[in-house]
């Protein structure tokens, strides 16, 4: 027996007793009436703090080496060469940032140095957020292939300094983004599957650096900001700084525009800090526009552009936020499948002739089966009892 519920046909399992089917279908329909559909969950990507503190260049440096210093931290990029010994140039812009986020995410999930890639180039581009015409002779196709080769052949040096020039310490790590790689894609026909699998193998040093303190990011926001490398950098930086602020209890951080200009690889000359400040404002607005939960709810992103500095205040995180007391209480209820004494007393008053253990078991079985995660399980359970009795013709 089937019933039409909220525009969909639901077939109950054969093991359900016929006398109970109508009642259980009614309980299932409560998911829409009380809680709605299961809350959407956003896909996560990861990035490494060492590339957030000193970012890649935004435009082509047109050089074989490039350095960026932020306080006591320095990133030095060096161009690699192709099979003929010709230097290919340095990676820049949005594309290598998204590729790195993809690589880092795969390493976080597998823990392995080797990453197997999509069977065709078009699939790989879609996974990192690039769409459009990327066929062999198109401008976009040539640019993405060029940027990918620049990134995979580049080497990087990360240096940290402490103390003074006369007496101090320096720690340095030299890595290749890819120690080995095999790309068997048909670039002229990017949607054509290859006979052999494409792959990237990272150096162990880079893998360890990635695993040390990954920063979680929303994949959909990275893709939405793909046309602006500065907006990508701002989103990564804000996410990283808010995590640090939350863990240390810091309420606000203020950084001068000169310090921010040192950090972000925009290519704008230091004396043109007004242009940088304007572009930074625009990037913050873009990030703020996408600072939304997967269900569309918009938590505030608190920041101020003062005359000489940008101030970031403690704000709600989009991913892996520290749970509130209410969220912790809800988690304990859902894990233990039991309620506190106050809720049980209210439930007994509402239940009438119905057995409380039976109703409690039915409730938890239902929400677990349908993937429902109520924000307030206590109130949700009481509404469940009311609707349950009403469906059986009882007055509550």
VEXPAVO-990295 format. One record per residue: residue in one letter; y, z, x of N, C-alpha, C in turn. Coordinates in steps of 0.001 Angstrom, whole numbers, plus 524288, in hexadecimal, padded with zeros to 5 digits. Layout:
# VEXPAVO-990295
AYZXYZXYZX;...
***
This chain:
# VEXPAVO-990295
X7FB558000080351800008000080000804CF800008036A;X808897FCA78025A80D557FC4980560811F97FD55801E5;X816257FF478044E81B1180039801A681F607FDC6804D3;X8235B7FBDB8022E827E07F99B804E182BC57FDF4805F2;X82CB37FF2680ADD830398036180C60834778013C80FDE;X8394F801E480E4C83DE9800378115083D3C7FAC58137C;X83B3E7F73E8104083AED7F1C8811D6836387F07281520;X8329C7F43B8160A82E1A7F31F8194B829267F4AD81669;X824CA7F21E8179381FC07F36C8154681CBB7F6D481906;X81AE57FB5C8172B818167FF0B81A828128D7FFB781883;X80EB87FED981BCA8093B7FF7981A65807588049081CBB;X805F1808588195E8041880D5981B487FE8380CDB81D54;X7FD0481016821367F7B680FCA8234F7F3A4810F981F20;X7EF0180EC881FBF7EADC80F8381BE57E9218152E81B8A;X7E9EB8183581FB17E80E81D9481FB47EB478211681C21;X7EFD681F4C81A5C7F3138226B816E47F0AC8226B81178;X7EFFF826F180F3B7EDA48275B80A077F11B8249C8060D;X7EECC821938025E7F1F781EA77FE8E7F5B98221A7FB88;X7F420827137FA5D7F79882A817F7677FC7182C147FA80;X7FC2182B8D7FFAD8007782D42802F6803FB828CD804AD;X8025A823EC8039A8053781F85805DD80AC681F17803D2;X80B5C81FB37FEBA810A181F527FC97814328238C7FEBA;X81207828507FF4E8153082C9E80161816B282BA68070F;X812F9829C980A3E814168290180FC4817E0824808108C;X8175D8206D80D5381B2481C2B80DBA8209C81E1080C76;X820F682198808AE8260F823DA80767828408270280BE4;X824CC829E680E978269182CEC8131B8286C8295281778;X8259E824FE8183E827428214681C4282C9F81EF981B02;X82D9E81E1C81600832AF81BE48147D8372581F8F815AC;X835F6824A28163283A20828638176B83C958275D81CC2;X839C5824998202D83BF98236C825588412782099824DC;X8417B81D2B820ED8465A81A4E8201E84A4481D9181D20;X8486F8207C8193D84C0182368815D884E728281081895;X84B6982AAA81BE884D4B82F7A81E5784F5482E83823DD;X84C0F82C21826FE84D5982BA582C8184EFE8262E82E0E;X84D378224B82B3084E3B81CED82CC884A1181B2283096;X84ABE8167A8328E847008145283644847248176683B50;X842E98174583E6C842EE819EE8437A8479B81841846BF;X849E381C0E8497F84E8A81AF684C9484D5681712850F1;X850AA81322851B084FAF80F51855D68502E811D085B39;X84CF98100985ECD84D23811EB8642484EA180D74867BD;X8527480E6386B098545B80A4786E82850ED809F78735C;X85031805328754284D5F8046387A20850C58064B87EA6;X84E47808C8882778512280AFD886E985049807BF88BD0;X854688075788EEC8542C805398942F855FA8097F897EA;X8554C8089289CFC856D680C7B8A0D7859B7809DB8A55A;X85D0780CFA8A7DC85FE080B2B8AC6F85FEE80FA08B051;X8616780E6E8B51786158812728B923866DF814278BA89;X867C7819398BB4C86D1081B1D8BC8086F71818B18C167;X86C2E817158C52886E65814FB8C9FA8714A80FE28C8FF;X86FD180D078C4DD87291808358C388876A78090D8BF45;X8770980DCE8BD4B87B3D80F328B9AB87FDC8115E8BCA8;X87EC2814528C0BD882FD816978C3D9885D4812708C712;X882FD80E908C8D88855780A0C8CB82882E98052D8C925;X885FF802208C65D883E17FDD68C34D8839E7F8C18C66E;X880A47F5198C4678807C7EFD38C68D885BA7ED218C5A6;X886EA7E9038C8A688BD37E6288C7BF88BDA7E37E8C264;X8908E7E2E88C037891297E0598BB23891A17DA6D8BBA5;X894057D8A88BFCE894A17D3098C0C0892697D1CB8C628;X891D87CCD78C75088F6E7CB2E8CC35892D47CCCB8D0D9;X890D47D03D8D44A893EA7D1C88D8DE894B27CD5D8DCC7;X891717C9438DC4E891AA7C4D58DFF2891647C6C48E592;X88DBB7CA458E68388CE77CC808EBB88871F7CDC18EC47;X8857A7CEC88F116880037D0098F21487EF47D5E28F1C8;X8830A7D9068F242882887DEAD8F19F886F07E0998EE1D;X885FB7E4FC8EB8F889C77E7318E7E1888EE7ED0B8E7A9;X88D127F00F8E7E188C9E7F5BE8E7E98900D7F81A8E3AB;X88E327FC4C8E1508911F7FF358DD6689059804FE8DE75;X894B2807E18DEEB8948880D778E00F896CF810818DB84;X894238149E8DA01895F9818278D5E98955E81DB48D7EE;X899B081FF68D9C08996A825398DBF889612825538E0D1;X891E4828648E0AF88E61828E88E531889BD825348E4E4;X889FC821708E15B8858C81DFE8E08288724818588E173;X883C48155D8E42D884FC80FF18E5788804A80C738E458;X8815A807E88E20C87D71803E48E13887EFC7FF198E462;X87B5B7FD1A8E78787C397F85C8EA8F878187F45A8E8F9;X879CD7EFD68E705876467EB958E59B876607E76F8E9DD;X871D67E53B8EAF58716F7E1028EEC886E597DC888EC5F;X8705E7D7C78ED1486DD37D3318EAD6868A67D2128ED95;X864E77D0358EA928600A7CE438ECC48604D7C85F8ED78;X85C3C7C61A8EFA885C167C07D8F0B68577B7BE088EDE5;X857DD7B8EE8ECDF8539C7B62E8EA5184F907B4638EE4F;X84BD67B1348EC8E847957AF8C8F0008496F7AC1D8F47E;X84E3C7A9FC8F4248506D7A6C38F852854057A9E08FBEB;X8547D7AEF38FAE8857DD7B22B8FE2185D887B2178FC7E;X85EB87AFD38F8018641C7AF958F611865347B4668F2C1;X869757B71D8F3EF86ADA7BBC08F0F186C3B7BA348EB54;X86A247BD2B8E79386AC27BBBA8E20F86F737BE568DF85;X871D97C2368E2108764A7C4EE8DFC8874B67CA0A8DD38;X8788B7CCE98DB41877B17D2208D914877847D1F28D31D;X874597D54C8D0B98742F7D5808CAFF879357D7E98C8DB;X87AE97D6058C45087FB17D8118C1F287F8B7D7338BC10;X882E67D9F18B93B883677D9388B39F87F627DC378B075;X87ECE7DAA88AB7A87B6F7DD768A7CB875A67DC838A8C4;X874387D7B78AA3586EBA7D64B8AA7C86B907D9D68AE1F;X86D337DAB98B30086A087DE248B658869D37E3C48B46A;X86DD27E5878B1B286DB27EACE8AF78869657EB3A8AB60;X868FA7E74B8A7FB864F57E7648A3ED85F7F7E6BA8A644;X85F057E37C8AA4A859F37E2E58ACE2858547E8118AF6D;X85BFB7EAA38B1FA85AC17EFA98B46A859387F3BA8B05A;X85BF67F3D38ABEA85A8F7F7748A7BC855007F65B8A5D6;X853AA7F15A8A56F84E667EFD38A3CA84A597F19F8A7D5;X84B6F7F0988ACD4847D47F2288B0FF847307F8138B124;X84B8A7FAD78B11084B648008D8B1638486E802D68ACBB;X84942800A58A8198468A802898A36A840AE801D88A3EB;X83F077FD568A5EC8396C7FC668A69883711800328AA91;X839F6801678AEAE838088051F8B2958379380A938B034;X83B6E80C278AD1083B498114C8AA8B83677811B38A704;X8354280D888A43D830FB80DB28A07282B9F80D728A309;X82B3280AAB8A75B8261580A008A9D58256680D458AEBD;X829AC80E838B16082960811428B655827BB80DD78BADE;X826CD808D28B9DE824B9805448BDD28290E802178C071;X827EE8003F8C52E82B9A7FCE38C7FD82B717F74B8C5F6;X826E87F58F8C4258264D7F02A8C26A8277F7EFBA8BC9B;X82A9B7EBC88BB3782C237EAD78B5D382A637E55D8B44D;X827267E4FC8B053825947DFE68AE46829A47DE0B8AA5C;X82B1E7D90C8AAC282F497D6E38A79682D277D36A8A345;X830A37D1C289FCA82F327CE4B89B8782CC37C94A89DA1;X829747C6E089A67826C37C22589C1782A627BD7189C7B;X82F0F7BDBE89A38832D27B97789ACB838547BBB289B78;X83BA07B89C89DF7840DC7BA5B89F6C8441F7BBC389AA2;X843A97B8D2896708469B7B9E3891BA845417BF3F88F7D;X8403F7C0B388FB683E9C7C5D388DD3841057CA32890FF;X841387C97989623843A57CD568998C8496A7CDF689833;X84C2E7C9A789761851C47C9EA8961F852AC7CCBA890F9;X84F6F7CBC488D228500A7CE668881684F207D43A8889B;X84B717D5BC88BF084A517DB4988CA684EEE7DE3588EF9;X851EA7DBA68925F856627DE52894BA85B647DD79891A3;X85B327DA5788D7985FC07D9BD88A21862B47D4B488AA1;X8608A7D0DC88D6B8632C7CBD388E1F860BF7C7CA88A80;X864087C52A8877E862447C10788407865987BC2F884F3;X864137B7E888286867157B31C8832A863FB7AF0088619;X866AE7AAE5887B9864317A68988A64863D17A7A18903A;X85F187A8BF8920C85E387A9E08979A85A897A5DB899FB;X85A897A10E897EC8572D79CFD89A0C8592679B2189F57;X855D0798578A1FC85696796FD8A77685C01795568A916;X85E4F7917E8A6648634478F588A82D8680A791CE8A596;X8673F795878A21186BBC797F989F8286E8179B988A349;X8738E79C5B8A25F8769779FCB8A5BD8748A7A5598A580;X873337A72B8A0BF871237AC788A02B86BF27AD0E8A300;X868A87A8FD8A2B1863A37A93E8A559864357A9A38AB38;X8679D7A6718AD74868817A69C8B31B86ABE7ABE08B4C2;X86E547ADF88B192870DF7B2E18B30586CFE7B76C8B2F1;X869B37B7AF8AEEB865F97BC008AEA3861F17BBB08B302;X8600F7B6FE8B43685C507B6778B88585ED37B8068BDB2;X863AF7B65A8BE70866777B7AD8C33D867317BD938C3BD;X868BC7C0208BF74869927C5C38BF9A864777C8B88C085;X860327C6C98BE2E85B327C9638BEF0859847C9198C4A1;X85A227C4828C720858B37C3F38CC9A85C347C7468D01B;X861277C77B8CEDC864B87CACA8D1E8862FF7D0858D1B6;X861997D2498CD07860157D7C18CC6985AF57D8F18CF3D;X857007D5AF8CE73851DB7D6D78D0A7851C37D6598D692;X855587D3418D8D6855667D2918DE7E8594E7D6218E13D;X85C7E7D8E18DE448607B7DC3C8E0A285E117E13C8E2C6;X860C37E3838E68385F5D7E8B98E86C864017EC548E78D;X862E37F1568E710867017F5228E5EA866587F9EB8E957;X86ABA7FC1A8EAD786AD5801068EDC186DF3804F48EA99;X86B97809798E99686E3C80DB68E6D886F1E8121F8EAC4;X873F7813CB8EB4187546817E98EF008783A81C508EC43;X876D28211A8EDA587998825B48EBCB87BC2828B08F066;X8809082A808EFF18833282D308F43E884D6832A38F288;X8848A8364B8F61D8867283B998F5368895783D758FA06;X88D15840F18F93A89008843188FD96894BE83FCD8FEF3;X8964183FE6903F289AD383D14905C989934838AF90977;X89CF78358490B0B89BD58313A90EA6899FB83359913E7;X89C15837F49157689AA083A3591A868956083D0091A3F;X8946083F7A915D788F96842919155A88D858420890FC9;X8896A83F3690F318874F83E61909FC881CE83C4290A31;X87FB183B269059D87A6D839289052A87A838340A9021B;X876C3830A89033F8765582BB89007F8709982AAE8FF56;X86F7F829588FA6F86A40827D98F8DC86A74822368F709;X866AD81F0F8F8B7866D78197D8F78C86172817908F613;X8613F813C88F26B85C618113E8F0F185D5680B618F08F;X859FB8085D8F31785A5D802A98F303855D58008D8EFC4;X857187FD468EBF8853037FB538E888853D27F5888E759;X84FBC7F2FC8E5B584FF47EDEF8E32484EBF7EEE18DD63;X851A07EC5A8D9F78506A7ECE38D47284AC37EB528D37E;X8491C7E7058D5D1843AB7E5498D566841907E46B8DAE2;X83D937E7668DC5683B247E6888E16D837CD7E1938E14E;X835B07E0498DCA9832B97DB7E8DBD6833A37D9B18D642;X833157D4B38D548833387D2C98CFE5830897CD808CF91;X82E997CC5E8CAE482C3A7C74E8C9CF82E117C56A8C485;X8311A7C1438C470833347BF218BF99830E47B9B88BEBE;X82D997B9378BAD182ADB7B4518B9C982CDD7B1BE8B4C7;X831B97B2F88B35D833FA7B0CD8AE988357B7AB0D8AF5F;X835607A8228AB29837677A2D28AB1883D1D7A32B8A974;X840B17A3448AD4A846367A4128AC128489279F768A90E;X8466679AD28A9BE84869796568A6D1846D1796A18A111;X84278799328A0098409B79A0289AAD83F8379FD8899FF;X843967A2EE89931843147A8A78996D83F8C7AB0A89548;X83E387A81C8912C83ABD7AA3188D2F8350B7A8A988E1E;X8340B7A6068927182EBA7A455893C882BD87A8C28968D;X827427AA4589488824127AE3F89713822247AC3E89C57;X821D17AFCC8A01E81FF07AE5E8A55181A1F7AF968A5C3;X817837ACE68A965811F37ADBB8AA36810EA7B2DF8AD0B;X814907B4848B050814037B95D8B33E8182A7BD438B17A;X816F17C2348B1CE81A947C63A8B02581EEE7C71A8B41A;X823B47C7D38B22E828237C90D8B58E828917CEF68B626;X82A757D0A88BA9B82A9E7D63E8BBB682ECE7D77F8BFC4;X830497DC7A8BFE8833DF7DE948C3D6831757E38D8C5FA;X831AC7E4318CB1082FCC7E9068CD74834477EB958D064;X835777F0658CEF3839C77F3398D157837F77F6068D647;X83BB57F74C8D98983A797FA938DE0A83978800248DC22;X8364A802FB8DF018351F808618DD8F83A1380BB58DDAA;X83DAD80A888E1488429580D808E190845C980CCB8DC93;X84603807F98DAA4848FA807028D5DD84649809918D133;X841278095F8D10083E4980BE38CCBC83F5D811BA8CC96;X83F3E814318D1298404D819CF8D15E845E181B0A8CFA7;X84997817BB8D15084F0C818938CFC584FAF8180B8C9DF;X84CE1814668C77F84D28813988C1D584AFA818458BEE6;X8468F81A578C0BE843E881E8D8BDFC84699823CB8BE9A;X84A3D824298C23C84C7D829488C37E84FB082B838BEFE;X85319828758BC9C8567782A808B86D85841826068B4EE;X854B78239C8B1FB8564181F1F8AEBA859DE820B18AA4F;X85D7781D348A9008613E81E1C8A4D085F8A81AEF8A00D;X85E5081D7389B9A85CAA81A7F896F686143817D389450;X8605D813068929E8646B80FE08901C8620A80D1B88B68;X8656180BA0887C386398808B48833386349802E988487;X85E9D80099883D985DE67FB1B88519861607F7A1881C8;X861F37F8EB87CC78651A7F59D8795686AD57F59C87AF0;X86CC17F9FA87CFE872367FA2E87EB8872EC7F714883BB;X86F237F7628874C86F667F42F88C0A86FC37EE6B88AA2;X86C827ECB6886FE86C917E73388570871AE7E5C0882C7;X873C67E95C87F9E878A97E83E87CD987D407E7AA88099;X87D177EA6688510881687EA51888D3880797E67188D4A;X87CAB7E2FA88CB787AF67DFAA8911187F287DBF989319;X883287DADC89008887247D730891C388B597D9BE8951D;X88B2F7DEDD895B688F377E19E898BA88CAC7E54B89CA6;X88C947E3EF8A1B088A557E7828A59188D3B7ECB38A5D9;X892657ECB28A4EF8954D7F1958A50F893BF7F50C8A073;X893087F2BD89BCC891567F5D58975088BDD7F80F8983D;X888637F50689AAE8833D7F71389C0C883B27FBB389FBC;X887027FB268A3B1887C37FF6C8A770889F7804448A4C7;X88DB78037B8A14589013807EB89E8888C0480A9A89B1A;X888DD8079189848884D8809EC894F3880F680D1789835;X87F3880AED89C9987B9180DBF89FF187E1C812A58A22E;X88300812118A3DD885B98167F8A642886A981AD28A249;X888728197A89D988896A81D6989991884508203A8982F;X8800F81D478979087B0881FB18964E8795A8237B89A97;X879F7821D789F748787C8251E8A3E287BDD82A038A432;X88116829478A3C18849C82DC58A442883CC831AF89FD7;X882CD82FD589B0B882048336B896AC87D0E8369A89765;X878F78343D8999A874368372F89AC38755383B7389EC7;X8782883A0E8A2D68797B83DE68A6DF87CD7842388A494;X880BD840CC8A17488430844AF89F18881318485F89B8B;X87D928463B8989087A87849868950E8771E84D5D89818;X874A584B7F89C518712884EDC89F57874188531B8A248;X87903852218A3A887C1E855F48A69287FCB859168A31A;X88028857B889E16883AD85A7789A9488960858FA89B46;X88A67854A289DDB88FC2852EB89ED2891FF85088899DC;X896C2851FA898758992A85024893A089C3484B148944B;X89E1884A03898FD8A13884549899C88A12B843D189F84;X8A20383EBA8A08E8A28983CD28A5E48A713839058A607;X8AA6A8399E8A9F88AF068364C8AA888AEC58337B8AFC2;X8AF2C82E468AF8C8AF1782B248B4508B3BB827728B44F;X8B66A827478B8BE8BAD6823C28B9478B91581E1A8B945;X8BC9E81A9C8B7D58BB41815128B78C8B9E6812DA8BCE6;X8BC44814F68C1078BAEF8132D8C6488B547814598C796;X8B373819078C62C8AE0381A888C7348AA418171D8C403;X8ABA0816108BF1B8A854812BF8BBDB8A83A80D238BDDB;X8ACBA80B658BFEE8AD018061C8C2068A9938058D8C6D8;X8A918809CF8C9D98A593809CD8CE5789FE8809478CC9E;X89EA880BBF8C83F8993F80BF18C68289769806D78C421;X89A86804838C0C2898E57FFD18BDF589A577FAF18C11B;X896897F7738C1B08974D7F2DF8C50F899F97EE618C255;X89EAA7EF3E8C0498A1477EB358BD368A3927E6DC8C084;X8A4AB7E7E68C57E8A72F7E4018C8C68AD1B7E3F68C843;X8AF427E7478C4E28B4EE7E7A98C4558B71F7EAB28C8F4;X8BB0A7E8828CB7E8BD457EB008D0218BF877F0538CEC0;X8BF617F3F38D28D8C1277F9458D19D8C6CE7F97D8CFBC;X8CA1B7F5FE8D1D58CF9B7F6268D04D8D06E7F45B8CAAA;X8CC7C7F1DB8C8608CCF07F0198C2F38CA277F3E48BF48;X8CB217F8ED8C0208C84A7FCCD8BD138C9BA7FC918B74A;X8CE617FA778B5F98CFDC7F9F68B0728CC367F61A8ADAF;X8CAD47F1DE8B05C8C7277EE2A8AE178C1CC7F0B68AD5C;X8C0347F3D78B1408BB3A7F6908B0CC8BB5E7FA5D8AC34;X8BF9F7FD4B8ABAE8C0158010D8A76A8BFBC7FE448A223;X8C2287F9BC8A1A28C1EF7F6C289CC58BC597F50C89B9E;X8B9B87F2F589F968B4557F12A89ED78B0B17F5BF89DAC;X8B1AE7FA2D8A02B8AE757FECC89F3B8AF12800AD8999A;X8B3D280095897988B4C18020A892278B1AC7FE8B88E77;X8B1EF7F97288F7C8AF217F5B888C348A9497F6C488C4E;X8A7377F7F2890F38A1A37F902891788A01F7FDF688E81;X8A3608020588EC88A242806DC88BF78A229805F688614;X8A5C1802BC8842E8A5DD8018887E988A0D57FEC587CF6;X89EF67FB198802489A117F86887EF7895837FC3D87EB9;X895437FFC0882838910F8039E88297891768072F87DD6;X89633808DF87C998970880C528781B8953A809B087312;X89629804968729A89499801C286DDC88EB6801C586D16;X88BC9801D28716688612801B8871088839F8071D8719D;X886D680B278720F884D68107D872B9882F78127F86D65;X87E928106E86B9687C7C811A986669876B881306866DD;X874EE816558634186F6281776862D986C9F812BB86085;X86767812548611B8649680DCA85EFF8654B80D0885928;X8663C811558563D866E9810DA8509686C7D80F9184F10;X86FE380E9C852F38754680D2E851D687909811BA851D8;X876FE81688851F387A6C81B1C8523187D6481B188575D;X8827981C3885739885C381BB585BE28878B8210C85DCC;X884D78233C861AE886C18280F8640788B9B826F586740;X88F1A82ABF867AD893FF829BF86A7E8933D829718705D;X89610825E0872D289667825918787E89BF482744879E2;X89C6E82BD687C4A8A19082E2B87D3D8A39782CAA882AA;X8A7D8829C6882D48AA4A82871887C68B01482770886DF;X8B3278280D88B048B8D98275388ABE8BA938245C88F95;X8BE068208E88EE48C07381DD9893408C5CD8204389435;X8C5FC823C7897FE8CAEB826308997B8CDDF8228689D27;X8D2E1823A389E528D5E6820148A1AE8D37481F1E8A709;X8D0F5823118A94E8CEE9822728AE9D8C8FC823088AEFB;X8C678824728AAAC8C0DB825788AAED8BE4C824778A5A9;X8B93C823A18A5E98B6148232C8A12C8B2F5828248A09C;X8B34682AA689C008B0A182FA289B098AC2582EB48973E;X8A77A8303F898D38A2E482FED895788A16083570893D8;X8A1208365988EBB89FB183B7688CA9899EF83B7988B10;X897B58401788ADB8924C840A18892D8919C83E2C883C5;X88DC783AC38833B88CDD837D287E6F88705837AE87D41;X88596836C587853880098365D8770087D77831C7879D1;X878CC832B887BD5875E082EA087E788730A82B3687A7B;X872088266487BFC86F3D822D58787F8695B823378791B;X86788824BE87DB6861E88253287EA9860DC82A2F881A9;X85C4A82C708808A85A8C831298834285E988358488330;X8616B835ED87ED18653E83A2287E678627783F6687DD9;X864ED8438287FB4862C9848BB87F1F8628C84A0E87955;X85DFA84B768773F85D9184C5F8719C860D28510886FDB;X862E6850A786B19865CD854FD868D0861EB8591E866EB;X863FB85D96865468608A861AD8633A85D9F85FCA85E63;X8606485CDF85B0885DE485AD7856508598385706857B0;X85A6F853BA85BA6856638500A85D49851B7852D385FA8;X852C285700862AB84E7E85A08864ED84B5885CBA860A4;X84E1685ED885CB584B688616C858608480985D868556A;X84A24858C78547E84728854BA851C48425985330854E7;X842FB852B885A0A83E8B8514A85D5A83A378556585D09;X83BA185A6E85D20837B585E9385CE2834B285E69857B5;X8378385D5F8536F834FA85D1684E55831208589484E1E;X832CD854098500182F7884F6A84FB882ABA84FE685347;X82B6085271857C7826F78531985B5D823198573285968;X8251285B6D85714821A785FAD8554981F8685EBA84FCC;X821DD85B0B84CEF82070859F68477F820CE85ED28441D;X824CE861E2844F98259E866AD841EB82B71867D184183;X82CD186AE283D788324D86C3083C80833378720483D36;X838288736F83DAE83998878EA83E22838E987BAB838E3;X8392A880C5838EF8381B883D58344083C03882B982FEB;X840F3881EB83139844F0880DC82D41843A387BD482A55;X8423D877BD82D39840E2872B882AC583BEA8733782793;X838148761B8298383335876D1826978342D879A982173;X837B387D878218A838F08806B81CBD83B9187CD7818BF;X83F4A879A081A84841D5875E7816FF83DED871ED814E6;X83A5D8704A8184A8367586C72816B2832D886EB18128C;X8314A873A58133082DD58761780F558307A87667809FE;X835968776D809FF8387A877B48050F838B98726080265;X838E786E308058683933868E880366833DF866B5801EC;X82FC6868AF8045782A9D86630803EE8280B866F77FE9A;X8298B86B177FBBB8270886C167F6B68214E86D4C7F774;X81DEA86A4C7F4BD8184486B407F4F6815A7868B97F9B4;X818A9865917FCBE8164E862A98010A8155186634805C0;X810F48652E8085F80F588684680CE7812BC866EB8119B;X8150D86AD38141B818A2869E88187C816018676C81D3D;X811788693F81EF480EE8866928235F80DD1860D782235;X80C6185FB481D4580B5A85A4281BD5810528570281C4F;X814B9858ED81A22819A48560B81A5A81B838556381FFC;X81AED8597D8232381CA38593282899819868551A82B93;X814598552782ACE811188514882D6C8125384BC082BAE;X8133184B048268081487845E08247C819AF843F5826D7;X81D67847828274B8228E846088295A8222E8442F82F00;X81FA28473C8326481F5B845C2837E981BF2840ED838BA;X817C384076835B28148E83BBD83617817CA836EC834B7;X81AFD8375E830B181E27832F682EDE822308313D832EB;X82545834ED834F68296C8335A838928272A8316983DBC;X822AF8338C83F5C8204C831AC8442E81DFA82C358436F;X81B9B82B5683EE7819398264783DE181D53821F883D85;X821CC8232783B2E825DE81F3583A5982A0481F3083E99;X829578226A842A482D0A82266846F78326A824668457D;X832B582831841EB837BD82A5D840318390A82F2084384;X83DC482F54845A283F8F833CB848B38446E836108461A;X843D0839C4842858485F83BE083FBA84BDB83F1384354;X850FF83E8D84288854A7841A28459C854518476C84431;X8534E8487F83F27852D184DE883D4884DA784E6383A5F;X8495B84F8A83D118443F84FB483A81843EE853B283615;X846CF857FE8366F8469485C058325B848A5859E782D2E;X84D59857B982D4384F9E855818288184C63850DF82699;X84A5A84DDD82A45847268494F828F78423384B038261A;X83FCE84F3C827D483AFF851398256C83C158533A81FEA;X8406D855E181F29841C4857D5819F4842B78535681628;X8454F84F2E817FA8461484A93814AA840D9847F88136B;X83D608480A8174083820845DD8167A83552848AD81208;X835A384DDF811EA83308850E780DCE8356984FB380878;X83A9984F798083783D3384E478034083B678490580122;X83B85845038046D83A1383FC9802AB8344583F8580154;X831188425F8044182B7E842818033682A73844A17FDBC;X82CE5848D27FC4182C1384B2B7F71F82E35847A27F2CE;X832CE845307F3D783517841D07EFDC8318A83D2A7EEBD;X82F0283B187F2C282B80836A67F1FD826A1838337EEDB;X8258A83D2C7EEA78211E83F067EB87822F6841297E642;X827A683FA37E4C182993840F97DF9182B59846897DEE8;X82C4F8493A7E32582DF084EAC7E2E4833E084F1B7E36C;X8360E852E97E0D983BB4853E57E13983CA9857E47E584;X840148568C7E9208412F85A047ED918465A85CCF7EC8F;
***
